[in-house]
Amino acid sequence: MTPRFIGRLNWAPQQHDTPDLWRLEEPYAQVTSRGYLIMCPLMVGVDGASIPRPLWPIPFIGHPFERDNKFWSPPHDFGYRNLAIVIDLTTPAARVATPETWAAMWNRIPGDMRIDPRGLGRPWWDDVMVEGMQICGERRAKQWIVYTGVRIGAGRAWRKAA
């Protein structure tokens, strides 16, 4: 399957009481090369922690909601927080619609089609992040630095959401 992003990133205005949380106003999803569709829920806060905060000031890495970072960080963030909606597009039940159609119906996906995001494991989500960076054409050095930063520093975030 061709890895790609589906939808348009349309961020809701930030609220004064939660300035570090960004919210999607429109359906947004990532299709992985292994045939999974990862949908991001609407109006749920995401903090961009797919890029560890100490790396934000590094010019070629940057803030998670700037440049191409804004495309690949939300699916990873929602996966880490157990909020992503994941379906296996290779199953017969999922083949009745296109990935784009499923993404548009994100809030009406039957429960028996959903995969538990936690059951996929932390390395799986980190690989999804790297694949998202590859879709965006990020340099290998950036992929390695961000991946290494997440592998070293995000264990607590993963355990906290469990």
Order of alpha helices (4+ residues) and beta strands (2+ residues): beta-beta-beta-alpha-beta-alpha-beta-alpha-alpha-alpha
